Amino acid sequence: MLKWVIVLALLGAAPLVGGVTPTRNAPSAGQVGIVTILEGRATVIRGLSQYDALEGIRLLPNDLVRTDAGTFVRVEYADQTWLELGPETLLQLNHPAQKRPANRPGLYLLSGWLKLECKSDPPASRSLAVKDLDVADLSGAVVLHATGADLAIFAERGTARLINRGKRGAAPMMAPMTLNEGEFLIVGQGKPASVQRRPTADFVAALPRGYLDTLPYRYSRFEARAATQRNQRAFSYADVEPWINAEAPVRRQFVVLWRRKAAEPAFRDSLDHDLAMHPEWDPVLHPEKYEEKYEISAPTPTGRAGAQPLSRAPTTACVREHVRADRPQQLTGYNLKLLFKFNLVFILLFLLGIAASGYMSWELLQKNAREEVAENARLMMSVAVAVRSYTNQQIKPLLKTQMIYSFLPQSVPAFSATEVLNELRKKYPDYGYKEALLNPTNPRDRAVEWEADIVSRFRNGQAEKEQYGVRATPAGSSLFFARPLTITDPACLQCHSTVEAAPKPMVDVYGPANGFGWKFNETVGAQVVSVPTEVAFARAQKAFVTFMTSLVVVLVVIGLILNVLLWWMFIRPVSQISSLADRISLGELEAPDIQVRGRDEIRTLAESLARLRKSLAQAMQLLDT
């Protein structure tokens, strides 16, 4: 018997009674969860059957839970740990990927929403896992949302330690880290992990409604009475397809648990159709591919009564000996045509050249695009500084008298710079300029959250003169360029030190609540320029596609021309000389010579063959006489 079948048979030798997979020891009370709240429809898969979930039903280790759209499920444990499942969620009450049971997380989220909250200290129920990531040492409450290759984790209360168990070089990879209370982590396919100080608006808007409510602990109401299973039935391949095609450490367990399902024609056909996604089922579906075949070798005739018994030997050994006996002593090599060899080498060099050219041109174009965007940002900043300087030196003195009677914001350099660049935004709406202040006189200059972070870094000394960064906007990614606004001119304090010192017309316009209390040499805000990156990178991508297409066309044309030249200049005359040599070797000494133009090596070869033919003809005449 084959090795894999023996292993599977040993693993699956224990019988399955009533469709439930037996365990060595009965689960303890701390391992049994009770469904205390069910809104909508949920299904539990246990062993070889599935049934509808009800309030009061017990959930055991290794159970699979599936929720439909619009469903909310709360499962509570005796140690005051509970978990809440949102809509369209797939969860296993165990995780088989870890080899050491002491570190095994108690839950595995395949997709959907999950909120886990712990009140006490049981290690088994304080940790969980998603694809390639373990959430361990949880204290408090954590909310997870898994969709395909994307994962969002929010530490609602307490802390959680995150451990990446993906393969080295796989994406996403990150070092072990601790997620503190209130922090929000986003992990995406091929993207680095990003920790934020608060969850995004999209995440909060998509939260299941039950996650926002404070629900009472209801375990004691269902502890004494257990609900019976309802609508128990066999599951189909479609019911468990996401689990069978999950990551390898998770899906391997089902080869043993559901091996009997392979005997069902529909289930087997579906497994075979998607075999590339779960190759561990191949020994179960096609055991004949893994069997070692034997044949009985023929005995040597002896003509005696004490003949040798038949001996058994593996087929592979017999074939090896047969091949060794019939194999020629010298290898002649592949009979490849010269033109084919040339094209093989040319295609290899063609692919290497395309790959190298594509990599270098892509990096260069991307670098140029980034520099173009940064240069546009610096240009806008220079325009803003020029307008501020012009206003301060040319406009403000002209309006000095009028400012005694009424406040004119056009005399303020910041106002003039903002207004001038707002005119630019009418034609280019994705470009932006703002003098973001923490305590502004004009409310429109108040810094929003991400601008306040920039100002804080300037104030804390984390950035000295300039800051660059890229952020996501509804119109696409945008590069921001920021410089600090520091009070270095004592004249600024005439309007912004105290309400009493400020011009009364300005106070009448903007009020006494904001824009005061500034100090000399204090960084009160930042000049922030925003420039879209999509245009420059789209232009770079278009140039890359045009360049690569042109390069491929040119190389293909060169390859065709080289093939024609190679055939005309070398292969055609060599083939003619080869044909003539064959005729001479067969005794046709009267065959005409080949006329080759030029004075290259091909003509020299043709002349040598002609002299050889004449020499053979003379030798034959001498032999005849």
Secondary structure, DSSP 8 states (H G I E B T S, - for coil): --HHHHHHHHHT-S--BTTB---SS---GGG-EEEEEEES-EEEEETTEEEE--TT-EE-TT-EEEE-TT-EEEEE-TTS-EEEE-SS-EEESS-TT-SSGGG--S-EEEEEEEEEE-SS--GGGS-EEETTEEEEEEEEEEEEEEETTEEEEEEEEEEEEEEE-S-TT-SS----EEE-TT-EEEE-TTS--EEESS--HHHHHHS-GGGGS-----HHHHHS-----EEEEE--HHHHHHHHTS-HHHHTHHHHHTGGGGGSHHHHHHHHHTGGG-GGGHHHH-GGGG---EEE-------SSS-----EEEHHHHHHHHHHHHS-SS-------HHHHHHHHHHHHHHHHHHHHHHHHHHHHHHHHHHHHHHHHHHHHHHHHHHHHHIIIIIHHHTTTHHHHS--GGGSHHHHHHHHHHHHHTT-TT-EEEEEESS-SSGGGB--HHHHHHHHHHHTTS-SS-EEEEEEETTEEEEEEEEEEE---GGGHHHHS-TTTS-HHHHHHH-SSSS----TT-EEEEEEEEEESHHHHHHHHHHHHHHHHHHHHHHHHHHHHHHHHHIIIIIHHHHHHHHHHHHHHTT-TT-------SSSHHHHHHHHHHHHHHHHHHHHHHHH-
